[in-house]
């Protein structure tokens, strides 16, 4: 009787162990990604500029969750996007803190530089993908050890434009900038790129008028752009106060580039090669609009997490970061080049489309711009130009 009972007990224990092993083998990996978004009120704009979609960035992150789950279901990986967004910055940050308190450690952010730095400091045990700030200081001075950047920096954008204009031998620039902090930052990036690629800024002017250019552009802009002869007008007007009225109204009949006219961007509707058309269509079916740079950067952030988890078979933050900063992350960005994160500042290497509103003109880097590692590092802050070294902890 005792032998029977002992055999029964052993059998039950073996059955329990087998059930436990089977349960673990078939358990799904749950990956929660926080999406944190806040955009400051731009204030009154003196033009008919088409506003940024209110869901810019979010739609890209949501599409990437669908893409992650398409691959993840075969590996029993389940991805969820949890959104922290509000009209006020403090409320947005509090919502992000609530996600962190619930255990979320992977974030994609659409935030200006200052609140991004604040969250990165508070969430030192997390990994954040910057999909909302073009700030050059984040890539050259701040050196946030737990932040990777999928959105190009301003320096990458202006370098992409400067390379193309050098190829076209349009080397004499008239620089016009607005007076906002972002406009001045873009203008500084333009001046850096001009020096880097052998251009000359023949004159620099700041647009400080409150004129309604919808009625006065034909009278005001020619006089404002009257100066020594230039090959191209470079505009730094990120908000769109005046830049849309510069083309075709300049003193000399010259092309306009920068934030308006011929524009370097992270993504654009006219990018269609290397499978991009299929991504564009899926996005438009989902969002009912075109995919823009913020959408694409958020998509890349979520897809980076998905690629790392698929490779590692788990979602450990430190190992995702280490894989992302190595040359082993299998990330496809539909740009015809292998994408990777720079080890010194966490910036995603990527070609930059240079477009006008209805067509792709070129992709930079331009042919002939060489680099000892990759020509993609001719765009933006190269390692010797940055104070950052994420692998060394600086």
C-alpha positions, 0 to 999 in steps of 0.5 A: 500500500505504501509502495503504491502511494509512493509511486502515485506521489512520484507520478504526480510530481513528475506530471507537475514538473512536466506541466510546469516545463511545458507551461514555461515553454509555451509562455509568451513574452510580454513586452510593454513599450511606453510612448511619451509625447508632448508638443509645446504650443507654437503660439500664433503663426503668421502664415497659412502653414499646414500644421503638424498632425496631432498624432504625428509620431504616435501613428508610426509607433502604433504601426511598428507594434503591428509589425513587431507582433507580426513577427513576434507571434511565431516566437510567442512575443506579444508587444503592447504600446502604452501611451503617456500624453497630455496637453500639459508637460507636467501631466505627460511626465506624470503619466510616464512616471506612472508607466515606469512605476508599473514596470515599463522600462522601454520608452519611445519619446516625442519630447523636446530636449529638456524634458527628455533629459529630465526623464532620462535622468529619472529613468536611469534603469530604462532605455529611451528612444528619442523620436522627437528632438532634433537637438544637436546638443543631445548628440554632442554634449549631453551624452545621455547614456540610456538614450538612443536617437532615431530622429536625425539631428539638425546637423545631419539634415543640414550636412545632407543639404550642404553635400548636395549643394556642393555637388551642384556648385551652389556655394554662395548662401544667403541665410535667413533665420527666424527668431525662435530658439529652434530657428536659431539652432537650425541656423547654427547647424547651417553655419556649421555645415557651410564651414564643413563642406566649403560653402560661404555665407555671403549675408545672414539676416534675421526675419523679425517682422510681424507682417502678414506675408499672405498679402505682403510677400511680393513687396516685402521679400524682394527688398529683404533679400537684396544683398550681394549675389548668392547662389541659393537662399537657406531658410531656418524657419522650423515653425513656418512663420515666413519661410513658405513665402520666400520661394519665387519672391527673392531679389535674385531668382535663386532656389530656396532650401533649408526648412522650406523649398528644397528640404532635408528630412528624415522621411517623406511621402516621396520615398518609395524605393527599397520596399518603402512604398509598401510601408507608406501604403500600410501607414496611410491605410492605418492613419489616413494621411502621409507618414512624416519624419516623426512617424518614421522615427517613432516607427524605428524606435519601436522596431529597434526594440522588436529587432533586439527582442527577436534576436535576444529572446528576452527584453532585458534593457541592458542587453537591448542597449548593448545589442543596439550599440553593436553591429549586430542589430538587424534593423531595416529602415527601407532606405537601402542601407544597413542602419546602425547606432553610433557607439559614441552618441547613440544616433541612428546612422541613416541616409537623408532624403532631400525633397521638395513638397512633391518629389524626392530630389536626392539622398545624402550622403552624396557620392564621393564623400568618403569616411574611414568607417562609413560614408553615413558618418559624414552626416552629423557629428562624427566621433572626433566632433562629439564629447560623447562616448556611450561605450565608455560611460561618458 
